[in-house]
Amino acid sequence: MEIAIITREDLLKFKKEIVQEIREVIEGKMKSDVDREWLKSSEVRKILKVSPGTLQNLRINGTLPYRKIGGSMYYRLEDLKKLMNGDK
């Protein structure tokens, strides 16, 4: 049976590696959220700062195109950017 002794320096090195890996995971998640092509209704409402009723009106009058998959509404990020820039 082999006995390994762990030093304080070993623990500090391990801590730095763990923190770095956590940072990479968080940065990757944030980047993937921004690069998504389709957004859910709740995300669109947060971006536009509108109520569910206002978002529904945007859908009904054709101002903001959407796709319904199952019971969820999805909106293209491109269409949302056009709406915000006034390009329709």
ChimeraX commands (.cxc) that place a marker at each C-alpha (Angstrom):
marker #1 position 0.00,0.00,0.00 radius 0.5
marker #1 position 1.44,3.32,-1.08 radius 0.5
marker #1 position 1.03,6.37,1.12 radius 0.5
marker #1 position 0.85,9.81,-0.54 radius 0.5
marker #1 position 1.41,12.99,1.41 radius 0.5
marker #1 position -0.47,16.05,0.28 radius 0.5
marker #1 position 1.17,19.36,0.99 radius 0.5
marker #1 position -0.34,22.80,1.33 radius 0.5
marker #1 position 1.22,23.72,-2.02 radius 0.5
marker #1 position -0.52,20.75,-3.65 radius 0.5
marker #1 position -3.86,21.91,-2.28 radius 0.5
marker #1 position -3.30,25.49,-3.47 radius 0.5
marker #1 position -2.40,24.24,-6.95 radius 0.5
marker #1 position -5.52,22.06,-6.99 radius 0.5
marker #1 position -7.65,25.02,-5.88 radius 0.5
marker #1 position -6.30,27.19,-8.71 radius 0.5
marker #1 position -7.04,24.47,-11.26 radius 0.5
marker #1 position -10.62,24.03,-9.98 radius 0.5
marker #1 position -11.29,27.79,-10.01 radius 0.5
marker #1 position -9.93,28.06,-13.56 radius 0.5
marker #1 position -12.14,25.21,-14.77 radius 0.5
marker #1 position -15.22,26.78,-13.16 radius 0.5
marker #1 position -14.45,30.10,-14.87 radius 0.5
marker #1 position -14.16,28.37,-18.24 radius 0.5
marker #1 position -17.50,26.62,-17.75 radius 0.5
marker #1 position -19.25,29.86,-16.74 radius 0.5
marker #1 position -17.75,31.83,-19.63 radius 0.5
marker #1 position -18.73,29.08,-22.07 radius 0.5
marker #1 position -22.31,29.09,-20.78 radius 0.5
marker #1 position -22.60,32.87,-21.05 radius 0.5
marker #1 position -21.24,32.82,-24.57 radius 0.5
marker #1 position -23.61,30.06,-25.68 radius 0.5
marker #1 position -26.60,31.97,-24.27 radius 0.5
marker #1 position -25.72,35.06,-26.30 radius 0.5
marker #1 position -25.10,33.12,-29.51 radius 0.5
marker #1 position -28.38,31.24,-29.57 radius 0.5
marker #1 position -30.57,31.84,-32.61 radius 0.5
marker #1 position -33.94,31.24,-30.91 radius 0.5
marker #1 position -35.20,32.73,-27.63 radius 0.5
marker #1 position -38.12,31.75,-25.39 radius 0.5
marker #1 position -40.95,34.15,-24.56 radius 0.5
marker #1 position -39.63,34.83,-21.05 radius 0.5
marker #1 position -36.23,35.83,-22.43 radius 0.5
marker #1 position -37.80,38.12,-25.04 radius 0.5
marker #1 position -39.99,39.77,-22.37 radius 0.5
marker #1 position -36.90,40.48,-20.25 radius 0.5
marker #1 position -35.01,41.96,-23.21 radius 0.5
marker #1 position -37.92,44.14,-24.36 radius 0.5
marker #1 position -39.14,44.81,-20.79 radius 0.5
marker #1 position -42.75,44.08,-21.75 radius 0.5
marker #1 position -45.61,42.17,-20.16 radius 0.5
marker #1 position -46.88,38.83,-21.47 radius 0.5
marker #1 position -49.93,40.66,-22.90 radius 0.5
marker #1 position -47.78,43.11,-24.83 radius 0.5
marker #1 position -45.70,40.28,-26.25 radius 0.5
marker #1 position -48.92,38.55,-27.28 radius 0.5
marker #1 position -50.06,41.73,-29.07 radius 0.5
marker #1 position -46.73,41.86,-30.93 radius 0.5
marker #1 position -47.37,38.29,-32.07 radius 0.5
marker #1 position -51.01,38.87,-33.05 radius 0.5
marker #1 position -50.40,42.00,-35.14 radius 0.5
marker #1 position -47.38,40.40,-36.86 radius 0.5
marker #1 position -44.82,42.84,-35.50 radius 0.5
marker #1 position -42.69,40.04,-34.06 radius 0.5
marker #1 position -42.62,36.72,-35.96 radius 0.5
marker #1 position -42.53,33.55,-33.87 radius 0.5
marker #1 position -42.67,29.77,-34.04 radius 0.5
marker #1 position -44.77,27.62,-31.77 radius 0.5
marker #1 position -43.26,24.29,-30.80 radius 0.5
marker #1 position -45.44,22.26,-28.49 radius 0.5
marker #1 position -46.82,24.82,-26.07 radius 0.5
marker #1 position -43.83,27.17,-26.20 radius 0.5
marker #1 position -43.28,30.24,-28.37 radius 0.5
marker #1 position -39.82,30.86,-29.82 radius 0.5
marker #1 position -38.50,34.04,-31.42 radius 0.5
marker #1 position -35.48,34.51,-33.68 radius 0.5
marker #1 position -32.81,36.75,-32.23 radius 0.5
marker #1 position -32.45,38.33,-35.69 radius 0.5
marker #1 position -36.15,39.34,-35.72 radius 0.5
marker #1 position -35.84,40.77,-32.23 radius 0.5
marker #1 position -32.84,42.89,-33.27 radius 0.5
marker #1 position -34.77,44.18,-36.30 radius 0.5
marker #1 position -37.70,45.14,-34.09 radius 0.5
marker #1 position -35.42,46.98,-31.68 radius 0.5
marker #1 position -33.73,48.84,-34.57 radius 0.5
marker #1 position -37.09,49.82,-36.05 radius 0.5
marker #1 position -36.57,47.74,-39.22 radius 0.5
marker #1 position -39.73,45.61,-38.63 radius 0.5
marker link #1:1,2 radius 0.2
marker link #1:2,3 radius 0.2
marker link #1:3,4 radius 0.2
marker link #1:4,5 radius 0.2
marker link #1:5,6 radius 0.2
marker link #1:6,7 radius 0.2
marker link #1:7,8 radius 0.2
marker link #1:8,9 radius 0.2
marker link #1:9,10 radius 0.2
marker link #1:10,11 radius 0.2
marker link #1:11,12 radius 0.2
marker link #1:12,13 radius 0.2
marker link #1:13,14 radius 0.2
marker link #1:14,15 radius 0.2
marker link #1:15,16 radius 0.2
marker link #1:16,17 radius 0.2
marker link #1:17,18 radius 0.2
marker link #1:18,19 radius 0.2
marker link #1:19,20 radius 0.2
marker link #1:20,21 radius 0.2
marker link #1:21,22 radius 0.2
marker link #1:22,23 radius 0.2
marker link #1:23,24 radius 0.2
marker link #1:24,25 radius 0.2
marker link #1:25,26 radius 0.2
marker link #1:26,27 radius 0.2
marker link #1:27,28 radius 0.2
marker link #1:28,29 radius 0.2
marker link #1:29,30 radius 0.2
marker link #1:30,31 radius 0.2
marker link #1:31,32 radius 0.2
marker link #1:32,33 radius 0.2
marker link #1:33,34 radius 0.2
marker link #1:34,35 radius 0.2
marker link #1:35,36 radius 0.2
marker link #1:36,37 radius 0.2
marker link #1:37,38 radius 0.2
marker link #1:38,39 radius 0.2
marker link #1:39,40 radius 0.2
marker link #1:40,41 radius 0.2
marker link #1:41,42 radius 0.2
marker link #1:42,43 radius 0.2
marker link #1:43,44 radius 0.2
marker link #1:44,45 radius 0.2
marker link #1:45,46 radius 0.2
marker link #1:46,47 radius 0.2
marker link #1:47,48 radius 0.2
marker link #1:48,49 radius 0.2
marker link #1:49,50 radius 0.2
marker link #1:50,51 radius 0.2
marker link #1:51,52 radius 0.2
marker link #1:52,53 radius 0.2
marker link #1:53,54 radius 0.2
marker link #1:54,55 radius 0.2
marker link #1:55,56 radius 0.2
marker link #1:56,57 radius 0.2
marker link #1:57,58 radius 0.2
marker link #1:58,59 radius 0.2
marker link #1:59,60 radius 0.2
marker link #1:60,61 radius 0.2
marker link #1:61,62 radius 0.2
marker link #1:62,63 radius 0.2
marker link #1:63,64 radius 0.2
marker link #1:64,65 radius 0.2
marker link #1:65,66 radius 0.2
marker link #1:66,67 radius 0.2
marker link #1:67,68 radius 0.2
marker link #1:68,69 radius 0.2
marker link #1:69,70 radius 0.2
marker link #1:70,71 radius 0.2
marker link #1:71,72 radius 0.2
marker link #1:72,73 radius 0.2
marker link #1:73,74 radius 0.2
marker link #1:74,75 radius 0.2
marker link #1:75,76 radius 0.2
marker link #1:76,77 radius 0.2
marker link #1:77,78 radius 0.2
marker link #1:78,79 radius 0.2
marker link #1:79,80 radius 0.2
marker link #1:80,81 radius 0.2
marker link #1:81,82 radius 0.2
marker link #1:82,83 radius 0.2
marker link #1:83,84 radius 0.2
marker link #1:84,85 radius 0.2
marker link #1:85,86 radius 0.2
marker link #1:86,87 radius 0.2
marker link #1:87,88 radius 0.2
view
